[in-house]
Structure formats: C-alpha cells, structure tokens
Amino acid sequence: MKFLFQLLGFALILFGVYQLGSNIIFTTNPSPYWWRGVSADLSVLSLTLGVAGFIMLPKSVRDFSWILVIFGIIFVVFSSTAILNPTTLWQFFLSVASMIGGFKLLTDRNLGG
C-alpha cells in the first residue's frame, strides 16, 4: 500500500510540474551576434546538470547542484529568452497543490502502514 501512495505522489508531482511548465517556453533568439543565445543554452545545461546532480550525487555534494540550479535561473533572467505565457490562478493553484501534495505522499513515512 505504501508503494501505491508513493507512486501516486510521484504522479502528482509530475502532473504539477507539467501544468506549471506548459506555460514556459525557452528560446534562443537567433541574431547576428554569437553571444545572444549562449545564456539560454547555459541555462538549460545548468538546470539539467543541477537536477541530475540532485538525483545522482551523494547528499554530501548536493550543494553543487543547488549552485547549478541558481546559475541556471540567473542565466534565464539575464538572457530574457524564457517566455512566460499567462496562466490562470486556478491552473497555478492546481499545479502547486498537486506538487506539494505529491511530495507529501512521496515522503511521508506514516502512510500505508
């Protein structure tokens, strides 16, 4: 039974991330200058390596993953190559609630006996 709760929690997290992420578009603006699209490439690479580090690195070295994620966010902000489409309050609420509820189901040790 505990496995089913963890599976449901993981599915809820994925659903929340999909709902929130469906309104974010990463683009590399083609321009005659070679450095214009570098920030978008660095942000995607940095975020990907940061998330992979959370999953694969031991707990003692996970601070490096946080640094990569923060750099990825900084690169997105400064490059202005992330397009945030408008979202409704209901969609935002649903995605955040499902991510938090899924995380609770995934990590709670008392569920399922």
N, C-alpha and C positions, 0 to 999 in steps of 0.2 A: 504494500500500500504506500509505503514511503517513496518508492521509486515512481509511482504514478503521480504523486504530489510534486516530486522534483521535475518530472517530465512536463507536467502542466505548468510549473513555474518557468521552466526554460522556454516553453512555447509562448507564454505570456510576455516574457522579456523580448523575444524575437518579434512578436506582434507589435509591441510598443515601439521598438526601435524602427520597425518598418513604417509604422504610421507617422512617426516623427521625422524620419529620414526621407520619406517620399516627397517632401516639400523642399529639400535641399539639393541643389544642383551644383556640382563642381565643374568648372570650365577653365580651359586655358585659352585666354584671349589671343587669337593669332594677331601678331603685329610685326612690323618690320624690325623691331628690336628683339634681340635674342633673350634678354633677361626678363621680359614681361611675363612669360608663362612659367618661369622657374619656381616662383612661390607656390603655385598650385601643385606642381609636381612634388616639391619638397613637403608640402602639407599632407598630401595623400600618402607619400612614402613614410613620413614621420608618424602619422597616425596609424598606419598599418603596422609598422615595426613596434610601436608602443603597445598596441592591442595584442600583437603576437608575443611581446615580452611579458604581458600580464599572464598569458596562458602558459608559456613555456619556461620562463625563467624561475629560479627558486625565489622564495619570499625575501631572502636577504638582499637580492639585487633588483627588486621591483621598483625601487626609486628611479632607476634609469628609465623605466617605461613611463613613469609619470613625466619625466623631463621631456621625453619624445612626444608625448601627447600634448603637453603645454606648448612645445615648439610648433607642432602641427596647427594648433589653434591660433597661435600668433601669426604664422605664415598665411593662414586663411584670412585673418583680419587685415593684415597689411597688404595682401595682394588684391583684395576685393574681387576675387574670382570665385567666390561662393555666392550663389544666388539663392536667397531665401524667399520662397513663394509664400503668399499669405496663407494662413491656416485659421481654422475656426477655433474658438475657445473650447468647443465640445471635443474636437479632434485632439487638441493639445491635452485636455484633461484625461481623455480616454487613453492616450499613449503613455502619459506619465503614471497614471493609476495602474495600468497593466504592467509597466516596468517595475514599479515598486512592489505591487502585489506578487508578481512573478519572482522577484528577488527574495521576498519574504518566504514564499513557498519553497524556493530552491535551497535556502539556507537554514530554515527553521528545523531544529533537531527534534522538536517535540511532536511534530505532525506524523501521523501514520503509525504510531505505536512504537 
